[in-house]
Amino acid sequence: MIGREVLGTALHRFRTHPLQTWLTLAGLIVGTAAIIIIVALGLSGRAFVMSQIEAVGSHVVWATYEGNVTSGVAHAVDD
């Protein structure tokens, strides 16, 4: 019974305010499409960045700063 009432109210609302109904429907469609596009761009961007990082490989030099070094002696780090 509740389903029929909701359907009847929706049809009545569509008949009395068709422009508002179509604009609401268009807003739902555009909003959903925008969310899907943003998520797809984010995932593809992440995949691109990961592929670029993997392309560099293990030939990367890491430099770290460990505070004020006053002795003036450089230390080599072996892996």
Backbone as a printed PyTorch tensor [residue, N CA C, xyz], in Angstrom:
tensor([[[  0.8150,  -1.1920,   0.0000],
         [  0.0000,   0.0000,   0.0000],
         [  0.8600,   1.2580,   0.0000]],

        [[  1.9590,   1.2180,   0.7360],
         [  2.8220,   2.3900,   0.8050],
         [  3.4550,   2.6550,  -0.5570]],

        [[  3.8280,   1.5960,  -1.2750],
         [  4.4220,   1.7550,  -2.5970],
         [  3.4780,   2.4470,  -3.5640]],

        [[  2.2080,   2.1180,  -3.5190],
         [  1.2260,   2.7630,  -4.3940],
         [  1.0650,   4.2320,  -4.0400]],

        [[  1.0930,   4.5460,  -2.7550],
         [  0.9700,   5.9380,  -2.3320],
         [  2.1630,   6.7570,  -2.8100]],

        [[  3.3380,   6.1990,  -2.6760],
         [  4.5470,   6.8980,  -3.1170],
         [  4.5170,   7.0950,  -4.6240]],

        [[  4.1480,   6.0610,  -5.3660],
         [  4.0650,   6.1660,  -6.8180],
         [  3.0120,   7.1870,  -7.2360]],

        [[  1.8730,   7.1700,  -6.5780],
         [  0.8210,   8.1360,  -6.8900],
         [  1.2490,   9.5620,  -6.6120]],

        [[  1.9370,   9.7660,  -5.4950],
         [  2.4390,  11.0990,  -5.1630],
         [  3.4900,  11.5490,  -6.1670]],

        [[  4.3590,  10.6440,  -6.5710],
         [  5.3970,  10.9850,  -7.5470],
         [  4.7830,  11.3560,  -8.8870]],

        [[  3.8030,  10.6050,  -9.3440],
         [  3.1530,  10.9250, -10.6180],
         [  2.3980,  12.2470, -10.5370]],

        [[  1.7470,  12.4930,  -9.4160],
         [  1.0400,  13.7640,  -9.2370],
         [  2.0350,  14.9280,  -9.2560]],

        [[  3.1460,  14.7600,  -8.5780],
         [  4.1770,  15.8040,  -8.5370],
         [  4.7510,  16.0310,  -9.9300]],

        [[  4.9340,  14.9710, -10.6950],
         [  5.4550,  15.1000, -12.0550],
         [  4.4740,  15.8580, -12.9450]],

        [[  3.1830,  15.5810, -12.7840],
         [  2.1690,  16.2630, -13.5930],
         [  2.0630,  17.7430, -13.2360]],

        [[  2.2060,  18.0590, -11.9600],
         [  2.0270,  19.4500, -11.5430],
         [  3.2910,  20.2840, -11.7000]],

        [[  4.4650,  19.6850, -11.5950],
         [  5.7420,  20.4080, -11.7040],
         [  6.7120,  19.6410, -12.6080]],

        [[  6.4420,  19.5820, -13.9060],
         [  7.3020,  18.7620, -14.7740],
         [  8.7180,  19.3230, -14.9180]],

        [[  8.8710,  20.6450, -14.9940],
         [ 10.2070,  21.2170, -15.1610],
         [ 11.0830,  20.9300, -13.9440]],

        [[ 10.5310,  21.0910, -12.7770],
         [ 11.2820,  20.8200, -11.5550],
         [ 11.6870,  19.3450, -11.4820]],

        [[ 10.8070,  18.4770, -11.9160],
         [ 11.1090,  17.0460, -11.9070],
         [ 12.2510,  16.7240, -12.8620]],

        [[ 12.2040,  17.2760, -14.0820],
         [ 13.2570,  17.0100, -15.0610],
         [ 14.5900,  17.6140, -14.6270]],

        [[ 14.5510,  18.8060, -14.0320],
         [ 15.7980,  19.4110, -13.5630],
         [ 16.4080,  18.6070, -12.4120]],

        [[ 15.5750,  18.0950, -11.5400],
         [ 16.0680,  17.2440, -10.4540],
         [ 16.6870,  15.9670, -11.0080]],

        [[ 16.0300,  15.3610, -11.9670],
         [ 16.5550,  14.1490, -12.5950],
         [ 17.8800,  14.4310, -13.3000]],

        [[ 17.9520,  15.5620, -14.0070],
         [ 19.2020,  15.9270, -14.6840],
         [ 20.3160,  16.1580, -13.6660]],

        [[ 19.9970,  16.7850, -12.5430],
         [ 20.9970,  17.0020, -11.5000],
         [ 21.5250,  15.7050, -10.9230]],

        [[ 20.6420,  14.7450, -10.7290],
         [ 21.0770,  13.4360, -10.2330],
         [ 22.0000,  12.7450, -11.2260]],

        [[ 21.6530,  12.8140, -12.4880],
         [ 22.4640,  12.1610, -13.5190],
         [ 23.8290,  12.8260, -13.6330]],

        [[ 23.8560,  14.1590, -13.6810],
         [ 25.1260,  14.8830, -13.8120],
         [ 25.9970,  14.6720, -12.5720]],

        [[ 25.3980,  14.7100, -11.3930],
         [ 26.1630,  14.4980, -10.1660],
         [ 26.7680,  13.1140, -10.0850]],

        [[ 26.0080,  12.1150, -10.4480],
         [ 26.5120,  10.7430, -10.4430],
         [ 27.6390,  10.5720, -11.4600]],

        [[ 27.4550,  11.1370, -12.6460],
         [ 28.4970,  11.0500, -13.6740],
         [ 29.7700,  11.7580, -13.2170]],

        [[ 29.6250,  12.9020, -12.5570],
         [ 30.8000,  13.6360, -12.0820],
         [ 31.5740,  12.8260, -11.0490]],

        [[ 30.8850,  12.1820, -10.1430],
         [ 31.5580,  11.3660,  -9.1310],
         [ 32.2870,  10.1970,  -9.7810]],

        [[ 31.6530,   9.5550, -10.7420],
         [ 32.2870,   8.4280, -11.4330],
         [ 33.5370,   8.8880, -12.1770]],

        [[ 33.4610,  10.0330, -12.8410],
         [ 34.6140,  10.5530, -13.5900],
         [ 35.7550,  10.9130, -12.6490]],

        [[ 35.4570,  11.5630, -11.5350],
         [ 36.5060,  11.9540, -10.5900],
         [ 37.1920,  10.7280,  -9.9960]],

        [[ 36.4330,   9.7200,  -9.6450],
         [ 37.0280,   8.4930,  -9.0960],
         [ 37.8940,   7.8070, -10.1500]],

        [[ 37.4120,   7.7480, -11.3930],
         [ 38.1880,   7.1130, -12.4630],
         [ 39.4850,   7.8720, -12.7220]],

        [[ 39.4280,   9.2050, -12.7210],
         [ 40.6460,   9.9940, -12.9220],
         [ 41.6330,   9.7890, -11.7770]],

        [[ 41.1290,   9.7190, -10.5680],
         [ 42.0070,   9.4890,  -9.4220],
         [ 42.7020,   8.1430,  -9.4870]],

        [[ 41.9590,   7.1150,  -9.8490],
         [ 42.5550,   5.7780,  -9.9370],
         [ 43.5610,   5.6810, -11.0770]],

        [[ 43.2410,   6.2800, -12.2200],
         [ 44.1850,   6.2230, -13.3420],
         [ 45.4180,   7.0700, -13.0490]],

        [[ 45.2410,   8.1940, -12.3590],
         [ 46.3920,   9.0110, -11.9720],
         [ 47.3030,   8.2790, -11.0110]],

        [[ 46.7080,   7.5680, -10.0850],
         [ 47.4960,   6.7810,  -9.1320],
         [ 48.2810,   5.6960,  -9.8610]],

        [[ 47.6330,   5.0240, -10.7950],
         [ 48.3180,   3.9760, -11.5580],
         [ 49.4710,   4.5670, -12.3670]],

        [[ 49.2770,   5.7610, -12.9300],
         [ 50.3360,   6.4000, -13.7100],
         [ 51.5290,   6.7440, -12.8240]],

        [[ 51.2720,   7.3240, -11.6710],
         [ 52.3580,   7.6870, -10.7600],
         [ 53.1040,   6.4410, -10.2960]],

        [[ 52.3810,   5.3780,  -9.9690],
         [ 53.0380,   4.1480,  -9.5370],
         [ 53.9060,   3.5630, -10.6470]],

        [[ 53.4390,   3.6270, -11.8910],
         [ 54.2510,   3.1080, -12.9950],
         [ 55.5050,   3.9530, -13.1960]],

        [[ 55.4110,   5.2520, -12.9800],
         [ 56.5840,   6.1130, -13.1030],
         [ 57.5940,   5.8140, -11.9920]],

        [[ 57.1070,   5.5710, -10.7950],
         [ 58.0050,   5.2460,  -9.6830],
         [ 58.6760,   3.9010,  -9.9210]],

        [[ 57.9250,   2.9220, -10.4160],
         [ 58.5030,   1.6100, -10.7050],
         [ 59.5000,   1.6770, -11.8550]],

        [[ 59.3120,   2.6120, -12.7900],
         [ 60.2330,   2.7440, -13.9160],
         [ 61.5960,   3.2450, -13.4600]],

        [[ 61.6370,   4.0260, -12.3970],
         [ 62.9070,   4.5250, -11.8840],
         [ 63.7340,   3.3730, -11.3470]],

        [[ 63.0810,   2.4310, -10.7250],
         [ 63.7730,   1.2460, -10.2380],
         [ 64.5410,   1.5030,  -8.9560]],

        [[ 65.5920,   0.7240,  -8.7570],
         [ 66.3650,   0.8150,  -7.5200],
         [ 67.5830,   1.7120,  -7.6580]],

        [[ 67.6690,   2.4740,  -8.7250],
         [ 68.8110,   3.3560,  -8.9460],
         [ 68.5140,   4.7500,  -8.4000]],

        [[ 68.0430,   4.7880,  -7.1900],
         [ 67.6750,   6.0490,  -6.5660],
         [ 68.5870,   6.2940,  -5.3800]],

        [[ 69.0470,   7.5100,  -5.2480],
         [ 69.8840,   7.8850,  -4.1180],
         [ 69.0080,   8.5990,  -3.1040]],

        [[ 69.0570,   8.1350,  -1.8730],
         [ 68.2850,   8.7670,  -0.8000],
         [ 69.2300,   9.6160,   0.0350]],

        [[ 68.8900,  10.8480,   0.2370],
         [ 69.6740,  11.7350,   1.0890],
         [ 68.8350,  12.0870,   2.3030]],

        [[ 69.4310,  11.9440,   3.4800],
         [ 68.7030,  12.2690,   4.7060],
         [ 69.4760,  13.2980,   5.5080]],

        [[ 68.7730,  14.0210,   6.3210],
         [ 69.3650,  15.0130,   7.2020],
         [ 69.1390,  14.5600,   8.6310]],

        [[ 70.2230,  14.4470,   9.3920],
         [ 70.1160,  13.9320,  10.7500],
         [ 70.4870,  14.9840,  11.7880]],

        [[ 70.1190,  16.1970,  11.5780],
         [ 70.3850,  17.2480,  12.5620],
         [ 71.6680,  17.9990,  12.2500]],

        [[ 72.1530,  18.7360,  13.2200],
         [ 73.3720,  19.5350,  13.0610],
         [ 74.6010,  18.6520,  13.2050]],

        [[ 75.3630,  18.5620,  12.1430],
         [ 76.6040,  17.7970,  12.1670],
         [ 77.7310,  18.8050,  12.3000]],

        [[ 78.4220,  18.7840,  13.4170],
         [ 79.4690,  19.7810,  13.6600],
         [ 80.8690,  19.2370,  13.4340]],

        [[ 81.0170,  17.9350,  13.2470],
         [ 82.3570,  17.3700,  13.0960],
         [ 82.9280,  17.6040,  11.7100]],

        [[ 82.0740,  17.8030,  10.7130],
         [ 82.5490,  18.0240,   9.3580],
         [ 82.9730,  16.7500,   8.6590]],

        [[ 82.6690,  15.5890,   9.2240],
         [ 83.0470,  14.3100,   8.6410],
         [ 81.8200,  13.7070,   7.9750]],

        [[ 81.9600,  13.2970,   6.7180],
         [ 80.8590,  12.6660,   5.9950],
         [ 80.8520,  11.1730,   6.2960]],

        [[ 79.6880,  10.6140,   6.3980],
         [ 79.5450,   9.1820,   6.6720],
         [ 78.8540,   8.5210,   5.4890]],

        [[ 79.4100,   7.4210,   5.0220],
         [ 78.8090,   6.6660,   3.9280],
         [ 77.8680,   5.6190,   4.5120]],

        [[ 76.7750,   5.4040,   3.8150],
         [ 75.7980,   4.4120,   4.2510],
         [ 75.8260,   3.2630,   3.2620]],

        [[ 76.0850,   2.0440,   3.7500],
         [ 76.0910,   0.8630,   2.8890],
         [ 74.7870,   0.1080,   3.0660]],

        [[ 74.2120,  -0.3260,   1.9650],
         [ 72.9710,  -1.1150,   2.0220],
         [ 73.2820,  -2.5710,   2.0390]]])
